[in-house]
């Protein structure tokens, strides 16, 4: 495993040097690498022209954009004709739903644990074409977990599958619970049904783990670069096989031979795409070893917080209670008996420079219905990434203890 130094990592993020803020709201958006900011600046100052022309600067701009697409595709194990860049995962899934051709009378299985970005488009699609929606109700965790919180498995999916199943949607890791789902096994289960496709929201997992869409066997997969140390854009993968079921949102004179022309709508900001190789380079030549080292560090971070939360009888941890990196990412959510989540966050902010958050985080169906927090102000969420330190989370625990006491 590669060695990991938070100090070395932090030096590459300008915001961490310039701000007094301690960032524990990273699931909402991480800080950007300095090389990303420099790349955006250089593009706008040196090659800010339309792509595709034959004059010199346009050639440089087109090549820079192409390198960005190649780096982005390689980052998730895809080919460059299998990805499209857009403003957000929410927008990309919405666009995808507009061109996904399903047979009449199809069934769509939608996870009830997901961020609304991977729910609303499919609900609209079903209503528009009279497809049947089946809700995938997460079951209590397996005996290998230490929490009864809900989890998606192939076993609780199988009873929903039928010969009419056309699409299954789920999250790779919950943006509230932090729970990691076995997407590879789920994909294998979905593909037992001829023609069925799996669409995965990877937003909450991508900042913490290596993503390889081919190894996972998924049909569609998306995540947001602004949560993976980059600019405010997102990426959607669609396998070549899955693209056969797609129409096109492009102009009539575009051939629609790849995902970008089918769904892109020129929404990829050139200067931001050109910055993507900077993110890929950050993880080094042996990115698998880097990701493993990051996971080990993050396990320590969430372990400190979870250990404190488990020590209190008045706290409910929503999600896996252990810090095991195989089971969860460092997105920790909790509620306190008799206490408002908003008031707890207000109390923390009044005593410190920690930035965390309260609410449902666009997983409102899960927070309201599965967690039983409808009508409340949701959970307190503390979301860490690898540039956070053990000293930071230890200080956070002290402040939280003061607030709760």
Secondary structure, DSSP 8 states (H G I E B T S, - for coil): -----HHHHHTT-HHHHH---EE-BGGG-----HHHHHHHHHHHHH--S-TT-SSHHHHHHHHHHHHHHHHHHHHTT--GGGEEEES-HHHHHHHHHHHB---TT-EEEEETTS-GGGTHHHHHHHHHHT-EEEEE--EE--TTSS--SEE--HHHHHTT--TTEEEEEEESB-TTT-BB--HHHHHHHHTTSTT-EEEEE-HHHHTTS---HHHHT-SEEEEEGGGTTS-S-EEEEE-HHHHTTB---S-TTS---SHHHHH-TT-S-HHHHTTHHHHHHHT-S-HHHHHHHHHHHHHHHHHHHHHHHHT-TTEEEES-SS--TTTB-SEEEEEETT--HHHHHHHHHHHSSEE-EEE-TT-HHIIIIIS--TTTT-EEEEE--TTS-HHHHHHHHHHHHHHH-
